[in-house]
Amino acid sequence: MSRPLPPLAALHAFEAAARHEGFQRAGEELHVSAGAIGHHVKQLEAWLGIVLFQRLPRGVVLTSAGQRYAATLGPILKQLADVSEQARRQGDDKVVTVTATSSLVSRWLMPRLGRLRDRHPQIELRVLASMHPVDLARDGVDVAIRLGPGRYPGLKVDLLMEEWFSAVCSPGFRASAAKLRQPADLLRYPLLHDEPEVHLPGKIDWARWLHSCGVHYSGNSGSTRFSHTYLCLDAAASGQGVAIAASPLIGDDLRAGRLVRVFEHAVRGPHCYHLLRSPQAETRPLVHAFCEWLIAEARADQETTWPAVEAA
């Protein structure tokens, strides 16, 4: 008869919270919010029928039952991670799994895969388009590309690319927009918006971008919103209006002439793309080779100089 097991995600969240003695730092380690950690801990407490943390006005403290459970659980989870990694590495060692947001996959990574095949034909790449936080060991992921401030405890981290935001449209749209001479004139034209795939503070949107030009923006008629940046840029390339997007997502389109910058003005974003992998994954030669290739591609792509205009 099989034995019922508690939810693994809840166990993982509790173990991190117990080790860090709080939900905030546990959330930073697992790349989720403190609220998400608290939700998982409550789920585990309900499953066990015991209280693991005492909630205080300023933080949380392990109960005696929580201390005993954490002391036993930590080694078990470490052993599970170790044997799982060993089993995974005994599989097809040629497969490298990478995850990134849908827009970065479609607008930056996919156009470069031919060069990866030419350089490293032995790599069998598995691409996961996801915007959700990822636990590399638990989810079987070798490499993650994530947008953020760069704090990823326990992982090997390399800065991959900065973000410089420009207003772009199709060449045909730009040629037909005779009255579009300065940033304030954009308010007369349809502006395309994307909803952030990753919710981070300070994202450069139309209001911030126009504010950096000295233009107040509170919305305009004829604007359209898209759930992903790549959809917003597809609309811009088809002549539907003007979009703003970061340099990694528009560089290829600018070079190919599918998009043009409306003005030379660009705004530096507050976050950067980072390349993440676990120390164990880094020891695999093909993972290391793939990461070195990614870094080289990113450096070549960032050779374009973007005007340094900081967002307010």
N, C-alpha and C positions, 0 to 999 in steps of 0.2 A: 504494500500500500504506500503510495507516494505521500510524503510529508508536506503540509502546506508551508510555503515560505513567504515572508513579508516582501513587499515591493522593493526591488533592488534599488530603484531611484531614491526611495525614502531612506533606505539603509545608507546609501552613499552620502546623502545630504546630512543625515544625523552624524555619521562618523566624522565628516568634515567640521560640522558645528561643534561637536564635542572636542575635537582636537584643537580648534581655534577658540573655544570657549565663547562662541557667539555666532550669530547668523550673518553678520555683515562680511566678515573676513572669509567665512565659508563660501558665501556667494561669490566673492571675488575669485576664489580659487576655482570654483566650478563654472564661472562665467554666467551666473544667473543672479537675480536680485535676492536681497535678504528676505523679502516676502515669500519668494519661491522656496527658499530653504525652510522658512517657518511653516509653510503649507505642507511640505514633505514630512517634517518632524511631527506635525499634528496627525498626519495620515498614519505614521508609524506608531504613535502613541495610541491611536484608536485601534489599530490592528493588534497591538500587544495588550491593551487594556491597562497600561500603566502610564504615569507621568514621568517623562524623561528630563524635561527642563522645567525649572521654576521661572515663571515670567515675572520680572521685576520692572519698576518704572524706568530703570536705565539698564537694559540688557537682560540677559538670561543666565541662569546658573544651573548646572547639572544637579539633579536630585541624586540621592544615594543609589537608587535603582538605575538611573541613567549612567552613573559612574561605573557600576558593575557591568552594565550592558556594553558600554563603550570599550572597556578594557578587554572584553572578550571579542567584540566585533572587529576591532582594528586589525589584529593579526589574521583573522579569517578573510577579510576583504583583500588584504595584501597578498595572501596566498592565492586567492581566486584570481587576482590580477596577474600574478606571476605565471600561474599555470595556463591561463588564457592566452597570455602573450607568447608563451612557448608553443602552444598548440597552433596559434595563428602563424607563427614564423615557420612551423614545420609544413605549412601548406605551400601554395605556389608563391615562392619568394620573388617572382617577377612582377607581381601585382603591387602597385603603389596607389593608395586611396587618398584623394585630396578633396577637401570640401571648401567651398566659397559661396558667396551670395550669387543668386541667379544672374544678376546684372554683370557682376565681374566675370562669371563663367562665360556668359554669352558675348560680352563686348570686349573682353581682354584675353581670357585664357584660351577659348576655342580657336580664335584666329591664329594662335601660335603653336597649336598641337602638331602641325606638319613639321615645324622646325624641331620639335621634341623628337618626333619619329626619326628624322634624319640624324639627329645627334645621338640619341639613345634608343635604337630600335629594339633593344631587349626589354625596355620598360613597357609593361602592360598597365595603362593608366585607368583607374576607376574614378570617375568624377561625380561628386555629390553636390548638387546645387541646393544649398540650405542657408537660411539666415538665423537659425536657432543656435543657442549655445551647444557646444559639443564637448563630450568627454572623450579624448582621443583613444584611451585604452578600452573603455567600455563600449564605444561605438565602432571599434575596428577601423579607426581613421589614422593614417600615417601623418598627413600634413593638413593643416588648416590655414586658410588665408582669412584674416579677420580685421575689420576696421575698428579701431579703438585707440585708447591712450597708451597702450604698450605694456600694461602691467598684467602678466600672465604667470603667476607663481608656479614653479615646478616644471616649466616648459622651456625649451630652447627657443629663443625669439630673435628674429632678424627684422629690421625695418625694411619693408619692401617698396612702398611708394607713398609719396605725399599726395594730397588732393589740392588741386587748383581749379576753382570753379569759373567757367566762362559761359556766356550766353551764346547759344548756337541755333542755327536754322539751316534749311536747305538753300543751296545756291539760287534756286528759282524763287524761293520766298524772299530772299534778300534782294534780288534784282527787282522784284515787284514792289518792294517797300520803299517807295521814293521819299516818304516823309520820315523815315527812320534814320535820323542824323545824330542823335545824342541819347543817352540812356533814358531821359525823361520821356522820350517819344515812344518807348516800349509800351507805355500805358495805353496807347491807341491800338495795340495789336494783340492778338490772342496769345496768352502766355500759357505754356504747358507746365503742369506740376506733377511731380512724382511723390508718392507716399514713401517715407523712408523704410527700407528693408531692415535696417538696423536702427533702433531708436537710441540715439546718443544725443547728449546735450550740445547745443550750439551748431546743429546742422545748418549749412548754408542753403537757405531757401530764397525765394524771390524777394521777400521783405528785407532780409539781411543783405543780399547782393545789391539791391537797388539803394539801400541805405548807405552802403559803402561808396555809392556814386553821388550821394547827396540827394537822393530822390525818395520821398515818402511813398510807401505802398501799403494799401489796406485792402487790396483785391480789385479786380476789374472784371467787366462782363466779357463773355466769350472765352474764359479760361476753361481748361479741361484737366482732369486729374487722372493719374494712372497708378496702378498698384505697384508697378516696378519701374525702375529707371530705364531699363532697356526698352520697355513699351513707350515711355515718354520720348526717348530718342528716336525710336522708329517713327513715331508720329511727326517729330520735327523733320526727319529726313524725307518724309513724304509731303512736306510743305504745309503741315497743319498749324504751324505757329513757331514760337521761340521757346526753347527749353534752356535750363541751366543744368550743367552736369560737371562732374570732376574729370580732370585730365586723363586718368587711366581709362575711363569709359568712353571718351570721345577722341582720343589720339589717333586711332586707326581711321576713323571716319573723316577726321580733318585731313589726314595725309592722302586719303583716297578721294577727297573732294565730295563725299556724300553730305558732309556738314561743313559750314563755315562759321567762324566766329563773327558775331555781329559787331563787337567792339574788341579792341586789344585788352581791355580791362579784365583782370582776373583776380579772384579773391582766394586766399589760402584758407583751406578748411582747418578746423581745430584738431582733427584726428588723422591718423595715417593707417595704411594697410600694413599688417605685420604677418610674417611667416612663422607659424608655430608648429612644433613637433616635440614629441617626448624624447628624452635622452635615449630611451631604448630604441625608438624608431630611427634615430640619427645614426645608430651603429650599423644599420642595413645599408650596404653600398649603393643600391639603386635609389633608396630614399634620399641619401646624401647627394647623389648625382642629380636627382630631380630638383632638389632644393637649390643646388648650385646653379642649375639651368634657369630656374625661376628668378633667382636674384640677378643673374646676368641679363635676362630679358627685361626685368624691371628697370635696371640701371640704364640700359640702352633706350628704353621708352621715356625715361625722365630726363634725357639730354636736352629736350626742348626747354627753353627758359621761359618761365611764366612770370609776368610782372608782379612784384611783391606788394600787394595791396591788402592789408589785413582787414578782416571783417570786424565790424563793431560789436 
